[in-house]
Amino acid sequence: MQKTVVLNVVGLTPNLIGEHTPFLSRWTSTGKAVTIKPVLPAVTCTAQATYLTGKTPDEHGIVANGWYFRDECEIKFWRQSNKLVDAPKVWDIAKQIDPNFTCANLFWWYNMYSSVDYAVTPRPMYPADGRKIPDIYTQPEKLRSQLQSKLGQFPLFNFWGPNTSIRATQWIADSAKSVEAHHNPTLTLIYLPHLDYCLQKYGTDTNKVAKDLQKIDAVCRDLIQFYENRGAQVIVLSEYGITSVSKPIHINRVLRENGLLTVRDELGRELLDAGASKAFAVADHQLAHVYVNDPFYIPKVRSLLEETDGVAQVLDETEKPAYHLNHSRSGELVAVAQPDAWFTYYYWLDDSRAPDFARTVDIHRKPGYDPVELFIDPKIKLPQAKIALKLLQKKLGFRYLMDVIPLEADLVKGSHGCLPPSLGEAPLLISQQTNLLDSSSIQASSVCQLILEHLTKK
């Protein structure tokens, strides 16, 4: 098989390749770039599962970054087990073709307990005293200590949250090079998320993200040159494009105000009670799965959503199959936002009643995706002093709450999830193997076969 590397440069679109990405611009000019028609929703877990299986969400089951687990009556985001992806992966197919094939997966999602040969993914430790300690999960297990001894502790707080920076993406890139040097896998999958976060913070104004584009371009240059010098073919692709947004939609508040969503009081704060609600929404960027526990209310819920400003369409059981969302994990209804809007998970009507985790970075406890976690609350007069005090409490072994995240959804300037409004805002795939790209656009489900063709065709 031909040695192949896939760089997942999240958020990269044709509109962003230009003066601030000089290396990628030159590299693209010597190869070929095609746009990818994404699946709905165009979000991380769904896109990656589609790329790696060649199947659509109704087949592989990853209908969003998180969904309602009906048997537990709980909303869960960012699960890690590969067992949730209900289809063979590209590495399974490749190993059937060539038993000597090996694969390394660096930070693509659902990277735990899979059949890859080498896996590295974030896996923080949560001691009983409330701390969150950066760490990774690896396969084989000894790779964990080998990488962190060489590269230092994985910079989790630069990976997500208000302190995100190129440092986490660079650590992932360096870990990939280390795995390559020691194990020489046939296929290497590398996740490079930096651009995604700054585009969600600032939108698609290239003047505001120029330095970030330059930083990711430098990481790509280093990796591409490193792997090409080792005789590898390189594919650069992205999962989705970001669109600029200015309209947060508080979909759960709409349901609550109409007597459909139930909360329970805990120590004076409100928690969404999904199992007791007639209807609630699991917000995921520009798409929301709306679960209606009592079918009697489906017409009422649909009518409410269609009348909500910023909602572009509402899919029911007859319309979901057209978008491959007719799966048991999907909501009874699926709401899709307009390109300039996105869905918050907020369900409280009074900020003083918001749950304590709402003002923290807590991707697992929140019943929906929260991009506001990328910001420090602008109302805090001396944020660095407050953070320093919290870290001192942590160092001394005290319980603490890093409550520095605002509840101001208007701060978010970029989002994704709906289908791109233009080709310039679509995800793309770039390769030097121009003979394998015979059209200007491909379906997201075709990426798996294209990776296999890079591996097998000379």
Secondary structure, DSSP 8 states (H G I E B T S, - for coil): ---EEEEEETB--GGG-STT-HHHHHHHHTSEEEEEE--SS-SHHHHHHHHHHS--HHHH---SSEEEETTTTEEEES--BGGGS-S--HHHHHHHH-TT--EEEES-SS-BS-S-SEEEEE--B--TTS--B--EEEESTHHHHHHHHHH-S--HHHHSSTT--HHHHHHHHHHHHHHHHHH--SEEEEEE-HHHHHHHHH-S-TTTSHHHHHHHHHHHHHHHHHHHHTT-EEEEE-S-B-EE--EEE-HHHHHHHTT---EEEETTEEEE-GGG-SEEEEEETTEEEEEESSGGGHHHHHHHHHTSTTEEEEE-TTTGGGGT--STTS-SEEEEE-TTEEE-----SSGGGS-GGGGS--TTTSSS--GGGGS--TT-SSHHHHHHHHHHHHHTT-----------GGG--EE--S--SSGGGS-EEEES-GGG--SSEEEGGGHHHHHHHHHH--
